[in-house]
Amino acid sequence: MEKEKTTPVKIKTFKVKDLEGKFLLVKVGNEDHPATDDQIKNVQDKLLELLEANNIDCVAFVTHHAVSMEIIEKQK
């Protein structure tokens, strides 16, 4: 019987007092270990459970690590 190979997971965490109405970008994987579609879906499902359980209304985008995103705010 073959043993399943596992690799350590590095997680960057940020403490935020209030996610209500905020945008949350979650990147899964890294250059050495790119995330699979199943891993991204798993993180997305767990995050959704967490947000719903705590009644947090925010926009969350779970994606591959190589995605780059810039938020541009509307000027008044």
C-alpha positions in Angstrom: 0.0 0.0 0.0 1.3 3.4 -0.9 1.3 6.2 1.6 -0.2 9.5 0.5 2.5 12.2 0.2 1.6 15.4 2.1 3.4 18.7 2.1 3.4 21.3 4.8 0.9 24.2 4.3 2.0 27.7 4.7 -0.8 30.1 5.6 -0.5 33.9 5.9 -3.1 35.2 8.3 -4.3 38.7 8.9 -6.4 39.9 11.9 -9.3 42.1 10.8 -11.7 43.6 13.3 -14.6 43.8 10.9 -15.0 42.1 7.5 -18.6 43.5 7.1 -18.8 45.1 3.7 -15.2 44.4 2.9 -13.5 42.6 -0.1 -11.5 39.5 0.9 -9.1 38.0 -1.6 -7.9 34.5 -0.8 -5.1 33.0 -3.0 -4.6 29.2 -2.7 -1.3 27.5 -3.6 2.1 29.0 -4.5 4.6 28.8 -7.3 6.2 25.6 -6.0 2.8 23.9 -5.2 0.0 25.4 -7.4 -3.5 24.7 -6.2 -5.8 22.3 -7.9 -9.4 23.2 -8.7 -10.5 20.8 -5.9 -8.2 22.6 -3.4 -9.6 26.0 -4.4 -13.2 24.7 -4.1 -12.4 23.2 -0.7 -11.1 26.5 0.6 -14.0 28.4 -0.9 -16.5 26.0 0.7 -14.9 26.3 4.2 -14.7 30.1 3.9 -18.4 30.3 3.0 -19.3 28.1 6.0 -17.2 30.3 8.3 -18.8 33.6 6.9 -22.3 32.2 7.1 -21.9 30.8 10.6 -20.7 34.2 11.8 -23.3 36.2 9.8 -20.5 38.1 8.0 -21.6 39.9 4.8 -18.5 40.5 2.7 -17.3 39.8 -0.9 -14.8 36.9 -0.9 -12.9 35.8 -4.0 -11.0 32.5 -3.7 -8.6 31.9 -6.5 -5.2 30.5 -7.7 -2.1 32.1 -6.2 -0.9 33.6 -9.6 -3.9 35.9 -9.9 -3.1 39.5 -9.5 -5.8 42.0 -8.6 -5.9 45.7 -8.0 -8.9 47.5 -6.4 -9.6 50.9 -8.0 -11.9 53.2 -6.1 -14.3 55.6 -7.6 -13.2 59.2 -7.1 -15.8 61.6 -5.8 
